[in-house]
């Protein structure tokens, strides 16, 4: 009986020690009999250095996209063509026609334009241009002002860096002629007439996001005859042309 009791106690003792060893091995990661231990390797852990490298590469790519040029001509041209929207400045001349030639000569013109690409090769365009010239019938006291806002479409045909285009637009014209500092035939704060314009031009790509160019436009407006004091009727809706340089960015 005693031998049987000792045998049972010894068996329970070894059973407890074995269980304790298994628990300890599971907590410490030490291998135990009957168990396999899977340890996490560095490959399965996130790499902080890799994250920093990725962020640096993304920042480099973003910074490059804002540069004038990357050194790779093909990439620069593709980047420019993929820009869906462009803002630009116009600087040129207004060439008067019709009644405008009675009071003014060729005068400076300044403007802004916006191009929004739709379906290649077509784009939507928005333009604002203003020209002002001294009234040659009353030098120093009068002035002719021509202002217009136009909406239209542009078709561009890219040939490497050279991008020729044609434009067709409809416009609102705000014209004013002043004699002796008095606005007697119009007010450039009020709508004078409506019209249309058509023209051609080109842009030359000089960088990833910059191009320079030139355009020529002919403007035909619905006639707007007004009385100009003792000088008879004056067509404040006379046709005119504009030519100018463009800077796009």
C-alpha positions in Angstrom: 0.0 0.0 0.0 2.8 2.3 0.9 4.6 1.5 -2.3 1.4 2.2 -4.3 0.9 5.6 -2.5 4.5 6.6 -3.2 4.2 5.7 -6.8 1.1 7.9 -7.2 2.8 10.9 -5.4 5.8 10.7 -7.6 3.7 10.5 -10.7 1.8 13.6 -9.7 5.0 15.4 -8.8 6.5 14.8 -12.3 3.2 15.8 -13.9 3.2 19.1 -12.1 6.8 19.8 -13.0 6.2 19.1 -16.6 3.1 21.4 -16.7 5.1 24.2 -15.0 7.9 23.8 -17.5 5.5 24.1 -20.4 3.9 27.3 -19.0 7.4 28.8 -18.4 8.5 27.9 -21.9 5.4 29.5 -23.4 6.0 32.8 -21.4 9.8 33.0 -22.0 9.9 31.7 -25.5 12.1 28.8 -24.5 11.5 25.6 -26.4 9.9 22.8 -24.5 9.2 19.2 -25.4 6.1 18.8 -27.5 5.9 22.5 -28.4 7.4 24.5 -31.3 8.2 28.1 -30.7 7.7 30.7 -33.5 9.7 33.8 -33.0 9.1 37.1 -34.8 11.8 38.0 -37.2 13.0 41.5 -38.3 11.5 40.8 -41.7 8.0 40.6 -40.2 8.3 43.9 -38.3 7.6 47.3 -39.8 10.8 49.1 -40.9 11.1 52.7 -39.6 14.0 53.3 -42.0 11.9 52.1 -44.9 9.1 54.5 -43.9 11.5 57.4 -43.9 12.9 56.4 -47.2 9.4 56.2 -48.8 8.5 59.6 -47.4 11.7 61.1 -48.7 11.1 59.7 -52.2 7.5 61.0 -52.2 8.8 64.5 -51.1 11.4 64.4 -53.8 8.9 63.5 -56.5 6.6 66.3 -55.3 9.4 68.8 -55.2 10.5 67.8 -58.7 7.0 68.4 -60.1 7.2 72.0 -59.1 10.7 72.6 -60.6 11.1 74.4 -64.0 12.9 71.3 -65.5 14.0 67.9 -64.3 16.7 67.2 -67.0 14.5 64.6 -68.7 12.9 66.3 -71.7 10.3 63.6 -72.3 9.1 63.6 -68.7 8.9 67.4 -68.6 6.8 67.5 -71.8 4.5 64.7 -70.5 4.1 66.5 -67.2 3.2 69.8 -68.9 0.6 68.1 -71.2 -1.0 66.3 -68.3 -1.7 69.6 -66.5 -5.5 70.0 -66.8 -5.6 73.7 -65.9 -3.4 76.6 -66.8 -3.4 80.3 -65.9 -1.7 82.9 -68.0 -0.9 86.5 -68.6 -1.2 88.4 -71.9 0.7 91.4 -72.9 0.4 93.0 -76.4 -1.4 95.5 -78.5 -5.0 96.5 -79.5 -5.3 97.4 -83.2 -8.4 99.6 -83.7 -10.7 99.4 -86.7 -13.9 101.2 -87.8 -14.9 104.2 -85.7 -12.1 103.4 -83.2 -9.6 104.6 -85.8 -11.2 108.1 -85.6 -10.1 108.6 -82.1 -7.3 106.2 -81.3 -4.3 104.4 -82.7 -2.6 101.1 -81.7 -2.5 100.9 -77.9 -1.1 98.7 -75.2 -3.2 95.7 -74.1 -3.0 93.7 -70.9 -5.0 90.5 -70.0 -5.4 87.3 -68.2 -6.5 83.9 -69.5 -7.5 80.5 -68.1 -7.4 77.2 -70.0 -9.2 74.1 -68.8 -8.5 70.9 -70.8 -11.7 68.9 -71.6 -11.3 66.2 -74.2 -8.1 66.2 -76.2 -7.4 68.3 -78.2 -10.1 70.7 -77.0 -10.1 73.0 -74.0 -12.4 75.6 -72.5 -11.0 79.1 -72.3 -11.8 82.2 -70.3 -10.2 85.6 -71.2 -10.2 89.1 -69.9 -8.3 91.8 -71.8 -8.2 95.6 -71.5 -6.7 98.3 -73.8 -6.7 102.0 -73.4 -5.6 104.8 -75.7 -5.6 108.6 -75.6 -8.3 110.2 -77.6 -6.3 111.8 -80.4 -9.1 114.3 -81.1 -8.7 115.8 -77.6 -5.1 114.9 -76.6 -4.6 114.7 -72.9 -8.2 115.0 -72.0 -10.0 112.1 -73.6 -9.5 108.3 -73.8 -10.9 105.2 -75.5 -11.1 102.1 -73.3 -11.9 98.7 -74.7 -12.6 95.8 -72.3 -13.9 92.4 -72.9 -14.6 89.1 -71.1 -14.9 86.0 -73.3 -15.7 82.3 -73.0 -14.9 79.8 -75.7 -13.0 76.8 -76.9 -9.5 76.1 -78.0 -8.1 73.2 -80.1 -4.4 72.5 -79.5 -2.1 70.3 -81.6 1.1 69.4 -79.8 4.3 69.0 -81.8 7.0 68.3 -79.2 7.6 71.6 -77.4 5.7 73.5 -80.1 1.9 73.7 -79.5 -0.1 75.6 -82.1 -3.8 76.3 -81.4 -6.9 77.9 -82.8 -9.6 79.7 -80.7 -13.2 80.6 -81.1 -14.9 82.7 -78.3 -18.0 84.7 -77.5 -17.6 87.9 -75.6 -19.1 90.7 -73.6 -17.6 94.1 -74.4 -17.4 97.1 -72.0 -16.2 100.1 -74.0 -16.0 103.7 -73.2 -15.0 106.9 -75.1 -14.3 110.1 -73.2 -14.0 113.5 -74.7 -12.7 116.3 -72.5 -12.8 114.0 -69.5 -16.5 113.4 -69.9 -18.0 110.1 -70.6 -20.4 111.0 -73.4 -20.6 107.8 -75.4 -20.4 105.0 -73.0 -19.3 103.7 -69.6 -16.8 100.8 -69.3 -18.6 99.7 -66.1 -21.7 98.9 -68.2 -22.2 96.3 -70.9 -21.8 98.0 -74.3 -22.4 95.1 -76.7 -21.7 91.5 -77.4 -19.6 89.8 -80.1 -17.3 87.0 -81.1 -13.6 86.5 -81.7 -11.4 84.0 -83.5 -7.7 83.6 -83.7 -4.6 81.5 -83.9 -1.5 81.2 -81.8 1.1 78.9 -80.4 2.8 78.1 -77.1 6.3 76.9 -76.6 7.0 74.7 -73.6 10.1 75.8 -71.7 9.7 73.8 -68.5 7.6 71.3 -66.7 4.9 73.8 -65.9 5.7 76.9 -67.9 5.3 77.9 -71.6 5.5 81.2 -73.6 3.6 81.9 -76.7 1.9 84.4 -79.1 -1.6 84.8 -80.4 -3.6 87.0 -82.8 -7.3 87.5 -82.4 -9.9 89.3 -84.5 -13.0 90.7 -82.6 -16.3 91.3 -84.2 -18.9 93.0 -82.1 -22.6 93.9 -82.7 -22.6 97.6 -83.7 -23.6 100.0 -81.0 -24.1 103.5 -82.5 -24.1 106.4 -80.1 -24.2 110.2 -80.5 -20.8 111.8 -79.9 -21.6 115.5 -79.4 -21.3 117.5 -82.5 -19.2 114.8 -84.2 -22.1 112.6 -85.3 -22.6 109.0 -84.6 -19.9 106.8 -83.2 -19.9 103.0 -83.3 -18.8 102.0 -79.8 -19.1 98.4 -80.9 -16.4 98.6 -83.6 -14.3 95.7 -84.6 -10.6 95.5 -83.5 -7.7 93.1 -83.4 -5.4 92.0 -80.6 -1.9 90.6 -80.8 0.2 89.6 -77.9 2.6 87.4 -76.0 1.4 84.8 -73.6 3.0 83.4 -70.4 1.3 80.2 -69.2 1.9 78.5 -65.8 
